[in-house]
Amino acid sequence: MPVPLAVAGGAATGFLLLPLAALLVRAPWRNLPALLATPAVGEALRLSLLTTTIATALSLLAGVPLAWLLARSSFPGRRLLRAVITVPLVLPPVVGGVALLLAFGRRGVLGQYLDAWFGITLPFTTAGVVVAEAFVAMPFLVVTVEGALRSTDRRFEEAAATLGASRLVTFRRVTLPMIAPSLAAGGVLCWARALGEFGATITFAGNYPGTTQTMPLAVYLALETDPDAAIALSVVLLAVAVGVLLLLRERWLRPGTTL
Amino acid sequence: MTRLSAVPAAAGGGDLHARVRVARANGFVLDVTVRVAGGTTMAVLGPNGSGKTTLLRALAGLQPIGTGRISVGGVTLDDSAEGIFVPVQRRGVGMVFQDYLLFGHLSARDNIAFALRCRGVPRAEARAAAGVWLARFGLAEFAGRRPGALSGGQAQRVALARALAAEPRLLLLDEPLAALDASTRLAVRADLRRHLTGFAGPSVLVTHDPIEAMVLADDIVIVEAGRMVQQGPPAEVARRPRTDYVARLVGLNLYRGEADAGRVRLAGGGLLTIADTAISGRVLAALRPSAVVLGVDEPHGSARNTLMGRVTGLELLGDRARAAVDAAPPVLADVTPAALADLRLEPGMIVWASFKATDIETYPDSVDDALAGDDALAGEAAAGRCMNIRSRG
């Protein structure tokens, strides 16, 4: 083992692990159950679970068909579309929040009609939280599922067709089972990204306890007033992150695998 | 080409009539016309890239045809002139793929039940029907296994059962035995033959293995570079090859030339004496390597053809050795191990080859095909054969 590499590598490892260790060391373990049981924390937890689950469900419903279109059909601008839908992956979330306001805000491009025609307002509501989370998280699902669809052997679908399966039946009974692991991975990834969402949410949906204050927002706010509660929430989020990693270990912790 | 027409899902013994023309952007053109009677099997034999798999995919509806017409039992599946194209899932065409393409997430039983389920048959009923197929294929004990847990031979049987369980009007097999190792291939081939015989509709089998074609098919079509170069019953193809490719497949020497009064003047140089004095004009002459006798001295026997040449290659073929002799014309000769030792045969040696006029099968070279008409090919290909043998030996 070359010494310079070992030193640099050791420093990097320490840098990455020390903050996590600090979180665990300083966590108010004894008060943890009590802290997590307080109404404010409970509310943030409940809201986060609710909104991330809905955002993931919406992403699955709309993202899988989109992934299929990107992977399997050909239409003008397909490559451009593929590039565009991955923009939210790299866009600063707060910019996403601003963009969402301009689109779905009360005076936004689409939002003004939603308000005028249907009386629907998204900003600063729980629905707005779902919109913000789906906006940043759905690309993870689309990219994962599209990659899986691209790499499946399409001849299995041909075989299904020779057996009399319509395209829908083929998709449901042959294609979906083949991409199931990637679908699950994409869903978990999407959900985890939604759970950690901060910038777009606070910009687009605000920070109202009970309606839009999700866990990351609660952590940020509590750090000022009740550091122990902030740490407790952080520990929960860390546990969730580790849990996600364990769920995905088949895909990620094996060398040489990618999204 | 996009108008859909529903085809009633009924199995039958109708004949397949197909004229298929597919042109690819790279200039390759497949142009084949086949007719297969219900209850019979036609083998499509050809080198890689000859278009035989394209033909199969066109019949299945997986590959659009440029022009042509495909019908089975009077039902039109494809007709470029009428604008009829029945999509794959409504053709009632069973296909066995080279690597089987069994659905990995389904058990053997559910793979076989798949077609019935697609047709709306209730789950329990479809599974029961699949059970009957499993039993018929001797697979009852593997019903619950996923394809990953099946041996090659078992997977091949499941693939065939899955195709047949759909009660297809036409059965297509793409190199069905190619993925098997030699030891299981024999058993599975015998099985496959039994099931093909029991199938009422026409079957089309694509293969590059001449033995497979001979054993399984009632009729053989040879496709080279997208065109049919020969068609006939296996025995006929084996006895009277029309192209060098076929001659190589069936292991014969093949010569092309002009026959006149019991003599054939060969296009590649040389003269053969044949028994048939009546035949004249452009002919093909086939000669079994086992009918050729090699010697170190000029023979004085009854053989009316004697050639002198240099041994360019030797190949061991189990119970005998095949020698390539570069004479005019070049000739392949089979010798027994005893003769091999007696002659001390080795590459580079000058030998005499002799064979009887009656051992030469002479027949008209009537294929007005660009490929078969290229006379220069005969000698060159035979020389190429010798080189092949040398490099393998």
Chai-1 contact restraints between the chains, C-beta under 6 A:
chainA,res_idxA,chainB,res_idxB,connection_type,confidence,min_distance_angstrom,max_distance_angstrom,comment,restraint_id
A,R155,B,L101,contact,1.0,0.0,6.0,A-B,restraint_1
A,F156,B,L101,contact,1.0,0.0,6.0,A-B,restraint_2
A,E158,B,L62,contact,1.0,0.0,6.0,A-B,restraint_3
A,A159,B,L101,contact,1.0,0.0,6.0,A-B,restraint_4
A,A161,B,V88,contact,1.0,0.0,6.0,A-B,restraint_5
A,A161,B,Q89,contact,1.0,0.0,6.0,A-B,restraint_6
A,T162,B,A60,contact,1.0,0.0,6.0,A-B,restraint_7
A,T162,B,V88,contact,1.0,0.0,6.0,A-B,restraint_8
A,T162,B,V93,contact,1.0,0.0,6.0,A-B,restraint_9
A,T162,B,M95,contact,1.0,0.0,6.0,A-B,restraint_10
A,L163,B,F114,contact,1.0,0.0,6.0,A-B,restraint_11
A,L163,B,A115,contact,1.0,0.0,6.0,A-B,restraint_12
A,L163,B,A166,contact,1.0,0.0,6.0,A-B,restraint_13
A,G164,B,Q89,contact,1.0,0.0,6.0,A-B,restraint_14
A,G164,B,A115,contact,1.0,0.0,6.0,A-B,restraint_15
A,G164,B,C118,contact,1.0,0.0,6.0,A-B,restraint_16
A,G164,B,R119,contact,1.0,0.0,6.0,A-B,restraint_17
A,A165,B,Q89,contact,1.0,0.0,6.0,A-B,restraint_18
A,A165,B,C118,contact,1.0,0.0,6.0,A-B,restraint_19
A,S166,B,Q89,contact,1.0,0.0,6.0,A-B,restraint_20
A,V169,B,C118,contact,1.0,0.0,6.0,A-B,restraint_21
A,P177,B,H105,contact,1.0,0.0,6.0,A-B,restraint_22
